[in-house]
Amino acid sequence: MHESRSEAPVGQDRGPAFDLAIDGGIVVPVRPAHAVLDAHTVLVRAGRIEAVLPTAGTLDLDVRERVSLPGHLLMPGLVNLHAHAAMTLMRGLSDDLPLMRWLQEHIWPAEAKFVSDAFVEAGTRLACAEMLRGGITCFNDMYFFPEAAARAVLQSGMRASLGMIAIEFPTAYATDAEDYLARGIATRDALRGEPLLSFCFAPHAPYTVSDQTFSRIRTYAQQLDAPIHVHLHETLQEIADSEAAFGMRPIARLDRLGLIGAETIAVHAVHLDERDIDTLARRGAHVAHCPSSNLKLASGFCPVARLAEAGVDIGLGTDSAASNNRLDLFSELRLASLLAKAVSGSAEALPAFAAVEMATLGGARALGLDNRIGSLEPGKAADIIALDMSAIEAQPCYDPMSHLAYVAGREQVTDAWVAGRRCLKDRRPTLIDTDSLAAEVALWQARLGAHADGRG
């Protein structure tokens, strides 16, 4: 028997109308931890959650719109803590290669030829459509032309944290690290009034960013109170190269520079020794765990169980569709739990609720957005997804939390709301014209395919 509880009382008088009531067969609010609420309704006013109440007690309330989903599970929208959204246009372009060969011989040359404002807007729009259909309502991006990504995100109705990328070599976007940072900060300043957008500093990696640039980013991040989103300890080669060049591992180098702290999102964090884990834990840093990408690029196995035991906050990321090849956080959620058990040798490692929390509140905490998203609590934004749990392949269901971790897939996501606005209805994005998007993607595919085949 699942518990039934009231999040907040609603007065006896009718008062102002609620904008939205969503009735779910089951509600998994994530907070309180482990709560599974039978036959509950999420009440929304002005884009925020007012209450989560037993449905029977809400039927007489003055509600502008009621959506009844009795066979569905309602939960917070998923938070994709690491993505390169525009690279969705490169899905499957150069598969089955080691990371540095993949980057140096295929991805970076393709980017040099094709990445532009138009490329980023089209690729990000494609990523938004895919992510919404998979229940992702917020993502943390690292790519060029963040102003173009912002247009796509706002058109989709999603929420995003956009990276102010920094790298030492020139691209079509910027000439040097100083130029990257100046452009990123200018974009942030221009868009800081958009409630669905936030910004991260996004130095690419220790092997592409200098000490001087890292130090500048530390100062800017402190001044602007912004997270720092960086690839870190992804491969053994990265660590060996750092030890040869700097006499220390990358985490130790960044810690010496003041870059490891509560604002830090360490992406991948695959190869960690006990000192690395202790540093991340003591500094209050976060980890973006990307299990599918780590496996596909043969990077290795992130020690998730050890990180969790040390108290490190962990969120889940898809990485790019070029290295995954799916922007599917339900797949990452399941894989993260299974790998944690195998790597640690304990079937009790990363149980179902812990994995669900990583995909929601864990990512929100890393982005500094946990006061707004990541759980279905009064006062938070109404970022909500609905999963159809009535399919035969989902029967029987003894434990909805277990089903979310080990059974549910993105194909069960039917609806999504961001700040109370419906962005997905019956598996169709409501704000994205997917037909025109598919035609635009086909044009980019022809160009990128010709380049990959040596014809353009």
matplotlib code that plots the C-alpha trace (Angstrom):
import matplotlib.pyplot as plt

x = [0.0, 1.5, 1.2, -1.4, -0.5, -1.2, 1.6, -0.2, -3.8, -6.1, -8.6, -12.3, -13.1, -12.9, -10.4, -8.6, -8.8, -5.9, -4.5, -4.0, -4.8, -3.1, -4.6, -2.2, -2.7, 0.6, 2.7, 6.5, 7.4, 11.1, 10.7, 9.9, 12.4, 10.9, 7.3, 4.9, 1.4, -1.6, -4.4, -2.9, -3.3, -0.7, -2.2, -0.5, -0.9, 1.2, 3.6, 4.3, 3.1, 0.6, -0.1, 0.0, -3.2, -5.4, -7.4, -10.7, -10.2, -9.6, -12.6, -14.7, -11.8, -12.1, -9.6, -9.1, -7.8, -7.9, -5.9, -6.9, -4.3, -5.4, -3.2, -0.1, 2.7, 3.6, 7.1, 9.5, 10.9, 14.3, 17.5, 20.2, 23.3, 25.7, 24.9, 26.3, 22.8, 23.7, 25.8, 22.6, 23.1, 26.2, 24.4, 26.2, 28.6, 31.8, 31.2, 33.3, 36.5, 38.7, 37.9, 40.9, 40.9, 37.1, 37.6, 40.8, 40.1, 36.3, 34.4, 36.7, 37.2, 33.4, 32.8, 35.4, 33.6, 29.9, 29.4, 27.6, 24.7, 22.3, 23.9, 23.6, 20.0, 18.9, 20.8, 19.6, 16.0, 16.3, 17.8, 15.0, 12.4, 14.1, 14.7, 11.1, 9.8, 12.0, 10.9, 13.8, 12.6, 16.0, 19.5, 23.0, 24.6, 28.2, 28.7, 29.4, 27.0, 24.9, 22.7, 21.5, 20.9, 18.9, 16.6, 15.9, 15.4, 13.0, 11.0, 10.7, 9.5, 12.2, 14.5, 18.3, 21.6, 23.8, 27.5, 29.8, 32.4, 36.2, 38.9, 42.3, 42.1, 40.1, 36.8, 34.1, 32.6, 35.6, 39.3, 40.9, 39.9, 39.4, 37.1, 35.1, 34.5, 33.6, 31.1, 29.6, 29.2, 27.7, 25.1, 24.4, 23.9, 21.5, 19.4, 19.6, 15.9, 14.7, 13.2, 13.9, 17.5, 20.6, 24.3, 27.4, 31.0, 32.1, 35.9, 36.1, 38.7, 42.1, 43.9, 42.3, 42.3, 45.3, 46.0, 45.6, 42.1, 41.0, 42.1, 40.1, 37.0, 37.3, 37.2, 34.2, 32.3, 32.7, 31.6, 28.6, 27.7, 27.7, 28.5, 31.7, 31.0, 34.1, 35.1, 37.4, 39.2, 37.4, 40.4, 43.6, 45.5, 44.2, 45.6, 48.9, 49.3, 48.5, 51.1, 53.7, 52.9, 52.0, 53.3, 49.8, 46.5, 43.9, 41.7, 44.7, 45.7, 42.2, 42.0, 45.4, 43.8, 40.7, 38.4, 37.1, 34.3, 30.5, 30.1, 32.0, 30.3, 32.9, 31.8, 32.6, 34.9, 35.7, 39.2, 39.4, 41.6, 40.7, 42.4, 40.4, 37.2, 38.1, 38.9, 35.5, 33.7, 35.5, 35.0, 31.3, 31.7, 29.2, 29.7, 27.8, 27.7, 27.4, 27.4, 26.5, 29.1, 31.7, 31.0, 30.7, 34.1, 35.6, 36.5, 35.8, 33.5, 32.8, 33.0, 29.5, 29.0, 32.2, 31.3, 27.8, 29.3, 31.6, 28.7, 29.4, 26.2, 25.7, 23.5, 23.1, 24.0, 23.6, 26.6, 26.1, 24.1, 27.4, 28.9, 25.9, 23.8, 20.5, 19.5, 17.6, 17.9, 15.8, 18.4, 21.1, 19.2, 18.9, 22.4, 23.9, 22.2, 23.2, 26.8, 27.2, 26.2, 28.6, 31.5, 31.1, 30.3, 27.2, 23.6, 22.6, 24.6, 22.6, 19.1, 16.1, 15.3, 18.9, 19.0, 15.7, 17.0, 20.2, 18.1, 16.0, 17.1, 20.8, 21.1, 19.1, 21.4, 24.5, 23.0, 22.0, 18.4, 17.2, 15.1, 13.1, 13.1, 13.9, 11.0, 7.2, 7.0, 4.8, 6.6, 8.7, 8.2, 5.7, 8.2, 6.2, 6.2, 3.7, 4.5, 1.9, 2.2, -0.7, 1.2, 1.4, 5.2, 5.0, 2.7, 2.6, 3.9, 4.6, 6.9, 6.6, 10.0, 11.6, 9.7, 11.1, 14.7, 14.5, 11.4, 10.3, 11.6, 11.3, 8.6, 6.2, 6.5, 3.3, 3.2, 5.4, 4.9, 7.6, 6.7, 3.1, 3.1, 2.4, 5.4, 4.5, 1.0, 0.4, 4.1, 4.0, 6.0, 3.4, 5.7, 8.1, 7.0, 8.6, 7.7, 9.7, 12.4, 12.8, 13.1, 15.8, 17.7, 17.7, 19.5, 22.2, 22.5, 23.2, 26.0, 27.6, 27.3, 29.0, 31.8, 32.2, 32.4, 35.0, 32.6, 32.3]
y = [0.0, 3.4, 6.3, 9.0, 12.4, 16.1, 18.5, 21.6, 22.4, 24.3, 26.6, 26.0, 29.1, 28.8, 31.7, 32.4, 29.6, 27.2, 27.4, 23.6, 20.4, 17.2, 14.0, 11.1, 7.5, 7.7, 10.7, 10.3, 13.8, 12.8, 14.9, 13.6, 10.9, 7.5, 8.9, 7.2, 8.8, 6.9, 8.9, 12.4, 15.7, 18.4, 21.8, 24.7, 28.4, 31.0, 28.3, 27.0, 24.0, 25.1, 21.7, 17.9, 16.5, 13.4, 13.7, 13.1, 16.3, 18.5, 17.7, 20.7, 23.2, 26.0, 24.9, 26.5, 23.3, 19.7, 17.0, 13.5, 10.8, 7.9, 5.3, 7.5, 8.2, 11.9, 12.9, 15.9, 16.5, 14.9, 17.0, 16.2, 17.4, 17.2, 17.7, 19.1, 19.6, 20.9, 17.8, 15.8, 16.7, 14.5, 11.4, 8.3, 10.3, 8.6, 5.7, 3.0, 5.1, 6.0, 9.4, 11.4, 9.9, 10.5, 14.1, 15.0, 13.1, 13.4, 15.7, 18.7, 18.8, 18.5, 21.3, 23.5, 23.2, 23.3, 24.8, 28.1, 30.0, 28.2, 24.8, 25.2, 26.5, 23.5, 20.9, 22.3, 22.3, 18.7, 17.8, 19.7, 17.7, 14.4, 15.3, 16.5, 13.2, 11.4, 13.4, 15.8, 19.2, 20.8, 20.3, 21.7, 22.5, 23.0, 24.2, 27.1, 29.9, 29.8, 32.6, 30.3, 27.5, 29.9, 30.6, 26.9, 26.3, 29.2, 28.1, 24.6, 25.8, 23.8, 25.0, 25.0, 26.1, 27.3, 27.0, 30.0, 27.8, 28.4, 26.7, 27.9, 27.3, 29.3, 28.2, 29.9, 31.1, 32.8, 33.5, 32.7, 32.0, 35.7, 36.1, 32.9, 34.3, 37.8, 36.4, 34.0, 36.7, 39.1, 36.4, 35.8, 39.5, 39.8, 36.9, 37.0, 38.1, 34.9, 32.8, 29.4, 30.1, 30.1, 30.0, 28.0, 28.7, 25.8, 25.4, 22.4, 20.2, 20.4, 19.4, 22.3, 25.1, 26.9, 27.7, 31.4, 30.8, 28.6, 31.3, 33.9, 31.6, 31.1, 34.9, 35.4, 32.4, 33.9, 37.4, 36.0, 33.2, 30.7, 27.0, 25.7, 22.8, 20.9, 17.5, 16.0, 12.6, 11.1, 9.0, 7.5, 9.3, 12.7, 11.9, 10.7, 13.8, 16.0, 14.3, 14.7, 18.4, 19.6, 16.9, 16.2, 14.8, 17.1, 17.3, 18.2, 20.9, 22.4, 22.3, 24.2, 26.8, 27.1, 25.5, 22.6, 23.8, 23.8, 25.4, 22.7, 20.1, 17.4, 15.7, 11.9, 11.6, 8.1, 7.5, 8.5, 7.4, 7.9, 11.3, 12.5, 11.4, 13.0, 16.3, 16.3, 15.5, 18.0, 20.8, 20.0, 19.4, 17.7, 14.9, 14.5, 10.8, 9.8, 6.0, 5.3, 7.7, 6.3, 2.8, 3.7, 5.5, 2.8, 5.5, 3.2, 2.9, 5.9, 4.7, 6.0, 3.9, 5.2, 8.8, 8.4, 6.9, 9.9, 12.3, 13.7, 14.9, 13.1, 13.9, 12.1, 13.3, 11.9, 13.6, 14.3, 12.2, 11.9, 9.8, 8.1, 8.1, 8.8, 11.7, 9.3, 9.8, 6.8, 4.6, 6.4, 6.1, 2.3, 1.8, 3.9, 1.7, -1.5, -0.5, 0.8, -2.7, -4.5, -2.2, -2.1, -5.8, -5.0, -5.5, -2.9, -0.1, 2.8, 1.5, 2.6, 5.8, 7.0, 6.6, 8.5, 11.2, 11.5, 12.0, 14.8, 16.6, 15.6, 17.4, 20.4, 20.7, 20.8, 23.6, 25.6, 25.1, 22.8, 25.6, 25.7, 22.3, 18.6, 17.7, 18.2, 20.5, 23.6, 26.7, 25.0, 25.4, 23.1, 21.0, 17.8, 14.7, 11.9, 8.3, 5.8, 2.8, 0.8, -0.9, -4.7, -4.7, -2.7, -5.2, -6.2, -3.2, -3.9, -0.9, 2.2, 3.4, 0.2, 0.5, 4.0, 2.7, -0.7, -0.9, 2.6, 3.9, 7.2, 5.7, 5.7, 9.5, 11.1, 14.6, 17.3, 20.7, 23.3, 26.1, 24.9, 25.2, 22.0, 21.3, 17.7, 16.3, 12.7, 12.4, 15.3, 18.5, 21.3, 24.2, 22.6, 21.9, 18.5, 18.2, 21.3, 20.4, 17.0, 18.7, 21.0, 18.2, 16.3, 19.2, 19.2, 15.4, 15.7, 18.2, 16.4, 13.0, 14.3, 15.6, 12.3, 10.5, 12.9, 14.4, 17.8]
z = [0.0, -1.0, 1.4, 1.0, 2.4, 1.9, 1.0, 2.1, 3.2, 0.9, 2.6, 2.7, 0.6, -3.1, -3.5, -6.8, -9.4, -9.8, -13.4, -13.6, -11.9, -13.0, -11.7, -11.6, -10.7, -8.8, -7.9, -7.1, -5.8, -5.0, -1.8, 0.7, -0.1, -1.2, -1.2, -3.6, -3.5, -4.8, -6.6, -6.0, -7.9, -8.5, -8.3, -10.2, -10.0, -12.0, -13.1, -9.6, -7.6, -5.0, -3.4, -4.0, -2.6, -2.7, -5.9, -4.1, -2.1, -5.1, -7.3, -6.1, -6.4, -8.8, -11.5, -14.9, -16.6, -15.3, -16.9, -15.8, -16.2, -14.0, -15.5, -15.3, -12.9, -12.3, -11.3, -11.7, -15.1, -15.6, -15.4, -18.0, -16.3, -19.3, -23.0, -26.2, -27.6, -31.1, -31.7, -32.2, -35.9, -35.7, -34.3, -35.6, -37.8, -36.6, -34.3, -32.6, -32.2, -29.1, -27.6, -28.9, -32.3, -32.5, -31.5, -33.5, -36.7, -37.0, -34.7, -34.5, -38.3, -38.9, -36.4, -38.0, -41.3, -40.3, -36.8, -37.1, -35.5, -37.8, -37.1, -33.4, -33.5, -35.7, -33.7, -30.4, -31.6, -32.6, -29.2, -27.4, -29.3, -28.4, -24.8, -24.2, -25.7, -23.1, -20.1, -19.9, -19.0, -18.2, -19.6, -19.0, -22.3, -23.3, -26.9, -29.2, -30.1, -26.9, -28.1, -30.9, -28.4, -26.3, -29.2, -29.7, -26.0, -25.6, -28.7, -27.2, -23.8, -22.0, -19.3, -19.8, -18.3, -21.2, -21.1, -21.5, -23.2, -23.0, -25.0, -26.1, -29.9, -32.4, -33.9, -36.0, -32.7, -31.1, -31.6, -28.2, -24.5, -23.7, -26.7, -25.8, -22.3, -23.4, -25.8, -23.3, -20.6, -23.2, -24.0, -20.4, -19.8, -22.7, -21.6, -17.9, -17.7, -19.3, -16.4, -18.2, -18.8, -16.5, -17.3, -16.4, -17.2, -19.4, -19.7, -22.0, -20.2, -18.5, -21.7, -23.7, -21.1, -19.6, -16.0, -16.8, -18.3, -15.4, -13.0, -14.9, -14.9, -11.1, -10.6, -13.0, -11.4, -7.9, -9.2, -11.1, -8.7, -11.6, -11.7, -13.5, -15.9, -17.0, -18.4, -15.8, -15.4, -18.4, -19.6, -18.3, -21.0, -19.8, -16.3, -17.6, -19.8, -16.8, -14.6, -17.3, -18.0, -14.5, -12.1, -10.7, -11.6, -13.2, -10.1, -8.0, -10.6, -10.6, -6.8, -6.6, -8.9, -6.8, -9.3, -7.2, -5.0, -4.5, -7.9, -9.8, -12.0, -12.8, -16.0, -16.3, -13.3, -14.4, -13.1, -9.5, -6.7, -3.0, -2.9, -5.9, -4.2, -0.9, -2.7, -4.5, -1.3, 0.9, -1.6, -2.1, -5.8, -8.0, -10.6, -13.9, -14.5, -18.2, -18.2, -21.9, -23.2, -20.9, -22.2, -25.9, -25.8, -23.6, -21.1, -18.1, -15.1, -12.8, -9.1, -8.4, -5.2, -3.7, -4.6, -3.1, 0.1, 0.4, 0.1, -3.4, -5.2, -8.5, -11.4, -14.7, -18.2, -21.7, -23.2, -26.9, -29.3, -31.3, -28.4, -26.9, -29.4, -27.5, -25.4, -23.1, -19.4, -18.5, -20.1, -18.2, -14.9, -15.3, -16.6, -13.8, -11.1, -12.8, -13.3, -9.8, -8.5, -10.8, -10.2, -6.4, -6.2, -4.1, -5.3, -2.8, -4.4, -6.0, -5.2, -7.2, -5.4, -5.4, -9.2, -9.6, -7.3, -9.4, -12.5, -10.9, -7.7, -8.1, -11.3, -10.0, -7.0, -9.2, -11.3, -8.2, -9.2, -6.5, -4.9, -8.2, -9.8, -9.2, -6.9, -6.8, -3.8, -3.1, -4.2, -6.9, -10.6, -12.1, -14.2, -14.4, -16.6, -17.0, -17.8, -19.0, -16.7, -18.1, -20.9, -20.7, -20.6, -17.4, -15.6, -12.8, -10.8, -7.1, -6.6, -8.8, -7.7, -8.8, -12.1, -12.7, -12.3, -14.0, -16.2, -17.5, -20.8, -22.6, -24.8, -21.8, -21.4, -22.7, -21.4, -20.0, -18.4, -17.8, -15.4, -15.8, -19.6, -21.5, -23.8, -24.7, -25.2, -26.2, -27.1, -29.5, -28.7, -28.5, -29.4, -32.0, -35.6, -35.9, -39.6, -40.6, -38.2, -39.9, -43.3, -41.9, -40.3, -43.6, -45.2, -42.5, -42.8, -46.6, -45.9, -43.0, -44.7, -47.8, -45.6, -43.8, -47.1, -48.5, -51.0, -49.4]

ax = plt.figure().add_subplot(projection="3d")
ax.plot(x, y, z, "-o")
ax.set_aspect("equal")
plt.show()
